[in-house]
């Protein structure tokens, strides 16, 4: 989680820093805005990454439930055929 904060913070810092230099703003304002953007970007990155992880957890849970249901159906089907063969 720490790396997500650092990566997003670095990306936001770089974007705002280059945009500020490109806009011919004073260097002090560019650095201040870039530092604020780094913190905001890091927090936004953590929020976004938490949502990505939640979506992955839900997807895995749904796939696991579907696989369990399919396995249960196969066991029941095999059980029915075994009973039918035993009756013959």
Helices and strands as residue ranges (DSSP letters): H 2-22, H 27-87
